[in-house]
Amino acid sequence: MTRMTTTVASALAAAAMSAALQVHAADTVPQNQAVKNVVLVHGAFADGSGWKGVYDNLTARGYRVTIVQNPLTSLEDDVAATKRALERQDGPAILVGHSWGGTVITEAGVDAKVAGLVYVSALSPDAGETTAQQYEGFAPASEFVIETTKDGFGYVSPNKFKAGFAHDVSDAEVALMRDSQVPINMSAFGTKLENAAWHTKPSWAVIATEDKAFDQAMLIHMAERIKAKITKVSASHALFMTQPRAIADTIDQAAKAVSATK
């Protein structure tokens, strides 16, 4: 490929990305909208950087977005990290969780600043339940393989990472995700929740129809149990990266809906 061709290709790629993130004037947050804050909570085996596309889209609309960096050392520690982020909000917020982050927002979402919850292919246990219990009665995720270290932390198997976590992500991005995994203390999945915010806070769910980390029936069951407004998208478990517009649209819908009640 010539240098000129490379330059043109790069320009086209940049233009495509810009178009994907473009926000029309009609999408911007009205001045009188009550809920303008969004707090994003990542799941296991990842960190907050995966939310970049969602962050860019929401901030372009005028939202104030905060991304939590979970230590993934225990449910208690992740909830504490989320509460610290909520304390910094200057008003009501939409609290968003991906995967394990759903368990975190379920516990932390009882905070008075949380106006609504958005579950992104996420877990949603009830009070007194553990995360592990949510899998009971559903087909195992055979392509999502977790390897556990001697001290009890889990990683997604490198050989299964693309198929199980992010089959719709480029090989280069998958390699970075695979090799920069943040392991989770597996004991967190056995911790019982004290609270379930979805009982008192309105909920929305974005479900990836090609998610290999969970049985599809499990995702639907959890979302229906919490009476979430459901949006389905064609994506892998990495939808928090690959479907930023759809997720941002759902968050925007949630913020506008709860604002209308304030």
N, C-alpha and C positions, 0 to 999 in steps of 0.2 A: 504494500500500500504506500502511495506517495505521501509526502508531507502535506501537500494540499488536500488530498483526499482525507487524510487523518484529521486535519483541521476542520474540514467541512463536517465530517462525521461527529466530531466533538461538539461542534456548534449545534448540529441537529439534536444530539442527545441532550444538550443543555436546554434547548428550546422545548423539547418534549417534557423534560422535568418541570420546567417553568409552567407549561400548560397544565400539567397534572396538579400543580399546587395553586394555580390561579384561583383567586376568590373574587367573585363578582360583587359589585356594590350592594346588591340585594342580600348577600350573605353576611354582611358586616353586622356586628352587634349593635342594636339600637341603644341610644344613650340612656333611655329609661328602663332598660332590661335589668331586673333585680339580680340575676345570677350571671356573673361574668368571670368567675374563677373556676378553674379546672385543675384537679390533682390527679396525676397519672401514676399508677402503681404497676410495676413490671412483675413478671412471674419468675419461676425457678429457671435456672440454667441461663439466665439472661441478665442484662442490666438496663438502666433507664435510657440508654442511647438508642435503643430500638424504637422508641417513641418519636424519633425526630420528624418523620413525615406528618404524624398527627399534630405534633407541637407546631410545626411550620404552618400547617393549614389553619389551626385554631388561632394562633397569634395573628395571622393575616386577617382573620375575621374580627379581631379586636378583643379576644379573650386573654386573660392573664393565666398562664399555664405554669404549673409547678410539677416537676418530675421527681418522684421519690426514688432513692437508691436503697433498696432493701438489702440488709446484710445477709439474709437467708440463713441465719443461724438458729432462729426459732420463730414461732408465730408471735410470741411476745415481743421479740426484738423488731420484727417487721411492722407490727402494729404500732410500736413506739415511734419508729421512723416515719410512719404515715401520719401519726398524730402531731409530730413535730412540724410536718409540712402544713397540716391543717391549721395549726396555731398561727402560722405566718400569713394566713389569708385575711384580707381586709373586709371580707363579707362572705355570704353563702357560696358554696362550691358544689360542683358535680364531681363525685369521686369515682374514678375509673380503674378497673383492675383486669389484667390479663392472666388467664390460667390460675396459678397459685395466688396471684394477686387478688382473685375473686374472694378467696378465703380471707385474705387480709382486709379487704374493704368491707366484708360482711361483719367482721369484728370491730373495725375502727369506725365504720360508718354511722354508729350511734352518736358520734360527735355532733354537737349542736350546729356546727357550721356546715354539715353535709345536708344538701337539699335534695339530692338524688343520686342514684347509683347506676353505673353502666358496667355490665359484665361482658368482657371480650373473650369469647370461648373460655369462660371462666367458671371456677368452682364456687358453689354457694351453699355451704353447710348450714344447718339450723343450729340454734343454741343447744349445747349438750351433745352435739355430733362432732365427729372428727372428719377431716378431709378424706381419709382413707375409706370411710364408710360410704362415700358418694359413689365409689366404683362397684359396690356390691350389687349383684344381679345384672350386670352389664358385660358385654363382650370385652375381653382383654385387648389392650392396645398392643398387638403383636409387633408392630413396626416401631413402637416407641420403647426402646430398651434402655433401662437405667442400670449403670454400673455403680456399685457402692464401695467406698474406700474403707480401710480398716477402722477409721475413726467415725464412720457412720454418715459420711456425706455422699450425695449422689450426683453423677454426671450422666448426660445422655451418651450412650455408646457412640464413639466416633464413627464406627462403620454404619450405624443406623441413623446418624444425625439428619442427613438430607431427607431420607425417606420418611422418617418419623416426625421431624420438626418443621422442615422448611423446603419441601420439594419444589415450590414455586419461586424460590430465590436463586439468584445466579450462583454458579459454583464458587466464584471468588468470595461472594458475601457469605455463603454457607461455610466456607473454610474459616473465615474470620470468626463467625458466630461459634462454630464448633470448637475452635482453639482458644476462645476467650470466655468459655463458659464460667458462670458463677455457680458453684455447687451449692446445693441446699442440704441442710441437716435433715436427714430422712425422718428423724423423730418428730419433726414439725407436723407431718401428715397424721400422726397419732394423737395430736393435742386437741382436746375438746374445746369448742368455742363457748364463751360465756354469753355472747350476744349475737343476734342475727338482725342486722340493721334493715334487711329487706322487709321485715314485718311492719316497720313504721315509715320507711322511706320508699318513694316510687322507684321502680327499677326498669332498666332497659337491657337488652342482651343482643350482642352481635355474634352470630354463630358461623364459623367457617365450615362449609359443607364437605371439605376434603381434609378435615382435621384428623390426623392419625394418632394424636395423643390421647384422645377420648373416643369412646363409642359415640356415634352420632345420636343414638337414642338417649344416652346419658346426658348429653348437652341439652337436648330438647326437654327432657324430664326436669332437669334442674331449673331451666328458664321458666317452664310452665308452673313449676311448684311455687316460685317466688312471684308469679303473675307479672313477669317482665314483658314489655313490648318487644317482640322479637324481629330482628332483621337478619336474613341469611345472605352470606356472600360466598362466592366460589374462591376458596383460599385454603392454604395449609394452616397449621397451628401458628405459623408466623404471620398471621393476618395483621397483627399490630404494626408490622413493618410494610406488608404488601398491599394493604387496603386502607391507607390513611384517610382517604376522602370519605369512604363509607363510615368509618369509625367517627371521624370528625362530624359528619352529618348527624349521626345518632346522638353524639354529645350535645351538639347544637340543639337538636330537637328536645332533648331532656332539659337543657337549660331554659329554653323558651317555655316549655310546658310548666315547669315548677315556678318560673317567674310569673306566669299568668295567675298563679294562686296566691301570690304574695301581695 
